[in-house]
Each structure stands twice: as structure tokens, then as C-alpha cells.
Amino acid sequence: MAPPSTLLKSHSSSKERPQEQALPEILYIPGGGFTSGSANWIAKFPDQWIQKTQGQVVFVMNGYRVNVFGFPNAIGLTDQKPGLLDQIKTVEWARDKIAAFGGNPKRITLWGQPAGGASSNVYGDACLEDAIVSILISDSESANLRSSPEIQHSNFTPLASLVGCGDLEAKLELSKIIESSLRP
């Protein structure tokens, strides 16, 4: 996995400010049905909105693994969602580094659209004890990330077979697929 700082884009017209002047931050999670989309996705909404804020907010675009690499849906790995872990790491990065961009780490809003909206709901449920963000905005989706029974495991196992790992246990299959995706 790439370090969180390479997975996101940050837009701010200001540099580090005194705490009392620090700007609020919006950390945006783009959609794409957990199968596509990224911080560079042409269909994302926020660019026009960012321009309208006129430098009164620090905006961070969250990138995360998608498809079988972020949400493998593999037999034996039903609870493994590395894409969600990527999103949590970006929230932690923002808390730790946003002051360098003029932002206030105590005024982070997590905003997501379609799949990103579901992610912001999941974050709110999963991180109640140690919430870093102060506001959650969820556009377009619920937090139900379960696959329907007829499509469970429909992508991961065929992909594992294509790279010569179809007969391995699920955890070994996942590690082999990730390993092969990292090769030059």
C-alpha cells in the first residue's frame, strides 16, 4: 500500500496558521461503488465547490484501494476491507498533518458521496470511541457494505485463478494477488 500522503490531494490557499486562525477541514471520500473512482476521478463533485469556498476551508481528497484490492469479498475474508483501512489512515494523516496546510485538526468534517457516503457512515459507527472527525456528511448511500448472496465471491476467486492462485486458501490468494499487483 502506498503511504497515505500519496493517496490524497490537498487543496488550500494558505499555509500553517496559529491555532486560533486555523481553517476547518473537509476530508472528501469519492464514490465509485467501491469498484472504481479515485481522487483523480473526472466525475467527482467538489472542484466547483472548492472554488466557491475562496480559501476558507482546507480540502483533502481521500484516495483508497477499490475493487478486489480494497474490498476483496473473498471466501474466508468477508470482514477484510483494506479500502476502509486506507480511509481511516487518511483521517489519521489529516489529524497529524493538516496544521501544515493551515487547517485545524479539531475541526475535521468527513464528507462522502455514493460509496464515500457509505464509508463516512461506517467511520461514524466504527470509530465512536476515538473519533477524529467532528462532523460526518453522507450523501447518497447507507452503511450496508454486505454483498448479496448471489454475488458474493464473484470477483475475487476468478481473479485469483487468472493469476495462478485459484486453488489456494483465501488468505494466501489475497496475498498472492496483492503481491502480483505490486510487481513492475
N, C-alpha and C positions, 0 to 999 in steps of 0.2 A: 504494500500500500504506500502511496506517496504521502509525504508529510502534509498535514492539514494546510500549511501555508501555500502549497502548490495546488490545492484543490479548490481554492476560492478566489474570488475577485473582491477587492475592496474599493469603494468609491468615497472619497472625502476631499473636500476642498481645503481642509485645514490640517494642521499638524498638532502635535501634543499641546494640550491646553492645561491650565490649572484646573483642579478637580471641580471647583465651583462653576467653571465655564465650559466644562466638558459637554459634548453633544450626546443626545440619545443615539442609540444604535438600532438599526433594523437588520437582522440576520435573516436573509431570504432563502427558503428551500424551494427550488423549482420542481415542477411536476414532470410527468412523462410516464405515469403508470408503473413506476419502479422498473421499467424496461428500457427507457430511453430518456433523453433530456440531460442537460448539464448547465453549468454556469455560462457556457457559450451558446446555448440553445437559442435559435433565432426567434422562436415563438414566445419567449419569456415576456412578461408584462412590465417589470419595474423600470426599464430605461427612461420612459417618459415621466414616470412618477419621480424618479431620482432628480431629473432636471427641474421639476417643479418645486422641490424642497429647497433649492437655492442655497445649498451648503449648510442647512440647519439640522442635518442628520448624517450620521456615518452609516453607509450602506455596505453590507457584506453579503456576497452571493455564495451560497454553500454548494460545493460540488461533492458528489458521493458516488460510490460504485452502484451500478444498476444491473439489471438482468441477473443472470446466474452468478455473477461475481459479487453482487451486493445482496441478492435475495435468492439464494440457490434453490430453495424448495426441493431439497433432495431427501430421499428416504433416509431416516436416521438423523437428519439435520433440520427438522421442522422448526426448531427455535433459533437457528443460526441466521442472523440477518446482518452481515457485515456492513451493509449500506447504512443501517441505523447507527451502528457504532461510529462510522465516518462522520455522520451528522453530529453526534454527541461530541466527538473530538473537535469539530469546528466550533461548537458552542464554547468548549473549554478554551480553545485558542483565542476566541474573541474576548473572553473574560480576561485572559492573561495578557493580551497584546493590544487591545483596542485603544488604550490610552495613547499609544504612539501615533495613532491616526486622529487624535482629537476626541475620541469617544469616552463615554462614561461606562465602565464595566458594571455599574449597578443599575443601568437603565437600558438593558438589552430586551428588545422585542423579537420574538421568533415568529416569522410570518411564512406560511407556506401555501402554495396553490396546487390544485389537484392532489397528486401523490405527496407533495410537500405539505399540504394541509393535513393529510393523514399523519404524516411524520410529526408535525407540531402537536397533534393530539396525543400521539404515543409518547412524545417527550414529556408532556404535561403529566401523563399517568405514571411514567417510569421514573421520573426524577423529582417527585414530590418532596422527598426528604432533603435533597441537596439541590434545589432549583437554582440555576444560574440566571435564567431569564426572568424578567418581571412581568412580561405580557406575552400571551400566546394569541396568534391570529391564524385561524384555519379557514381557508377558502376552498369550497368545493368537495371536500372528502370527509368521510368518517374515519375512525381509527381502526377499523376492522381490516387487518392485514392477512387474514386467513384465506387460503385458496379454497375454491370449491373442490369437492372430492374428484370430480371428473377431470380436472386439470392438474391436480397435484402431481408433482414429479414429472410433468410432461416436457420440461426443457432440459433439466439437469442431466438425467440419465442418458438421453440420446447424445448430448454434447460429450459426456464422458466417453461414450462408445466411439465417437468420431476421433477422439484423440488417443484411443487405445486403452481406455481405462474402464470400460463398461462392466467388467466382471469384478471390480474391486468393491470393498465396503465403502459406504457413503463418505465417511470422513477422509479416507485415503483418496477417493475420487476427487473430492473437493480440493485437496492439497495438490494433486497432480494437475488439475485444470488450472488452478491459480499459478502454479509453477510454470506450466507451459505458456500461459499468457504473458509472463514476465520475461521470457526468452527473447533475445533480439531477432 
